Amino acid sequence: MFVVLRDHIIEGKNIEEMAACLLRWMPPLVPWMLDLQTEVKEQAEAYGSAGKALVALVKGDPEKYKIDYQSKDSPFLE
């Protein structure tokens, strides 16, 4: 599955692999991606996993984390 956020692809077989993909991105990054990485790291425990935090954060701020397109099995469609 995959999601493209503001021209940047995040992919994986499940939400945990998608979160791992996001967290592997290394600087220099665009500011919103640095924010998303930081927020996922900070919220992972509260949501129970980095993958669940990623889904909640992206769904929670569709202006900042605009989805350009996504796969049919994307967790952001639920």
NORMOLIN-V497339 format. One record per residue. N is the residue number from 1. RES is the residue in one letter. PHI is phi in whole degrees, 0 to 359 (999 if undefined). D_CENTER is the distance of its C-alpha to the mean C-alpha in Angstrom with 1 decimal. Layout:
<<N & RES & PHI & D_CENTER> <N & RES & PHI & D_CENTER>>
This chain:
<<1 & M & 999 & 12.0> <2 & F & 207 & 9.7> <3 & V & 217 & 8.0> <4 & V & 248 & 9.2> <5 & L & 254 & 8.0> <6 & R & 47 & 11.3> <7 & D & 73 & 12.7> <8 & H & 237 & 10.1> <9 & I & 269 & 9.3> <10 & I & 235 & 6.7> <11 & E & 221 & 9.1> <12 & G & 173 & 10.8> <13 & K & 283 & 13.4> <14 & N & 206 & 11.6> <15 & I & 293 & 8.5> <16 & E & 291 & 9.8> <17 & E & 291 & 10.2> <18 & M & 294 & 6.7> <19 & A & 297 & 5.9> <20 & A & 298 & 9.2> <21 & C & 300 & 8.5> <22 & L & 301 & 6.2> <23 & L & 287 & 8.9> <24 & R & 282 & 11.6> <25 & W & 301 & 11.4> <26 & M & 246 & 14.6> <27 & P & 302 & 16.3> <28 & P & 279 & 17.4> <29 & L & 241 & 14.1> <30 & V & 291 & 13.9> <31 & P & 305 & 14.0> <32 & W & 295 & 11.0> <33 & M & 287 & 8.8> <34 & L & 299 & 11.1> <35 & D & 300 & 10.7> <36 & L & 296 & 7.0> <37 & Q & 302 & 8.0> <38 & T & 298 & 11.0> <39 & E & 296 & 9.9> <40 & V & 297 & 7.8> <41 & K & 300 & 11.0> <42 & E & 290 & 13.3> <43 & Q & 263 & 12.2> <44 & A & 305 & 11.8> <45 & E & 293 & 15.5> <46 & A & 297 & 15.8> <47 & Y & 269 & 13.5> <48 & G & 97 & 15.0> <49 & S & 188 & 12.2> <50 & A & 293 & 9.0> <51 & G & 297 & 7.6> <52 & K & 294 & 9.2> <53 & A & 295 & 8.1> <54 & L & 302 & 4.4> <55 & V & 299 & 6.2> <56 & A & 297 & 8.8> <57 & L & 292 & 7.5> <58 & V & 293 & 6.2> <59 & K & 293 & 9.4> <60 & G & 284 & 11.3> <61 & D & 220 & 11.3> <62 & P & 294 & 11.6> <63 & E & 284 & 13.7> <64 & K & 287 & 11.7> <65 & Y & 248 & 8.4> <66 & K & 295 & 10.7> <67 & I & 273 & 10.0> <68 & D & 281 & 12.8> <69 & Y & 196 & 13.0> <70 & Q & 203 & 11.8> <71 & S & 286 & 13.7> <72 & K & 298 & 16.1> <73 & D & 263 & 14.7> <74 & S & 298 & 11.1> <75 & P & 289 & 10.2> <76 & F & 278 & 9.4> <77 & L & 277 & 13.1> <78 & E & 292 & 14.5>>
